[in-house]
Amino acid sequence: MKKTIGTFHLLTDTVNQERYTHLELAELALAGGADVIQLRDKRLPTGSLVTIATGVHERCARHGVPLIINDRVDVAMAVDADGVHLGLNDVPVAVARDLLGPDKIIGATAPTVEDAQRAEADGADYIGFGHMYPTRSKDKPMQPKRPDELRAVCEAVSIPVISIGGITAERVGDVVAAGADGVAAIGSVCGDPDPELAARGIRDAIDRAVDSRGVRV
């Protein structure tokens, strides 16, 4: 079964902005061309997150777009989401694969070639690589990654690499040219006065960049 990894992941955020709910952000991003929605909330209690995830999953299903749950394998299982995205300190990829089975999507944050190769070997379907540019969406003690570091990871694995961190429409072409198969956005869409329009700008930039290079998704 071919999994839909997509080229434009939108991570919902209600920490750095409070105008829109997770569901509203998902709707606006879907209207703007996002082809994967990742529900990300590290503050909510499990019950509340399950309730929200259920609504977002229903909306994504209407659009034929996968819903990925950030960090929480239990929430993904509870709502039968399409997959999870795991950080370095979350449930190990191999364990998540055993829990979720072969058909669910698993993304893995991997800041180095070694991390990326390990994640692929353990069953990840895509790599999240970053942060590429300065971002206020999450505290980042490390410096932004260089294009040559992105390219090295892309060349080291056979699964798609999704670039994240400070991604705007103006920066999409550069990260795709460096090897990324797609991008993930948070603040540049969720924090924009018009999230749908911001998403559309990124979608158009991805389509132009991908047409000129081709990707693995």
C-alpha positions, 0 to 999 in steps of 0.5 A: 500500500502506497502511503501519502507522504505529501509535499506540504505539511502544515503543523497546527499551532495554538501556542504562538497564536490564539485567533484560530483553533486547531480545526480552523487552522486545518480547514484554512490550510487544506483550502490553501493546498496543504496535503498533510495536516499534523496536529501538534499540541504539547499542552493539552490533556489527553482527553481534550487532545483526542476530542480535537484530533477526532474533529480534525481527522474527520475534516482531513478525511473529507479532503482525502488528506492524511492526519499525522499526530505529533508525538502522541502514538496513543492519541493516533491510535485512539482516533485511528489517525493516519500516522504519527511524527516522532521526535528524538525523545519520543517513542522509538520509531521501531516501537511505534511501528510495532504498535501502529502496524505497517500501514500507518505513516511514521515520520521521524525528526532526524538532525543528522545523517546517522539519525536519518539512517537509523530512523529509516532502518527502524521503519520511518516513512519520512524524515523531518529535517531542520530547523533550516531557518530561525523560528519562534515556533519552538525553542531551538538551542542549536543553530539552523542547518546548512543546505549541505547538511540537508543534502547529505541527509537526502542522499543518505536515505531513500525515504522522503525528507521534509524540511522544517523550521522557518519555512516561508514561500520565499524559502521553499525553492532553496530547500527543494534545490538542496534536496528536500522532497517537501516542506513543513510550515508552522508559524508562517501559516498559523501566525499569518493574518490570512492563513489560507493565503499564506498556505496557498503561497507555499503550495504554489512555491512547492509546485514550482520547485517540484516541477523543476526537480522532481521528488520521491513522494 
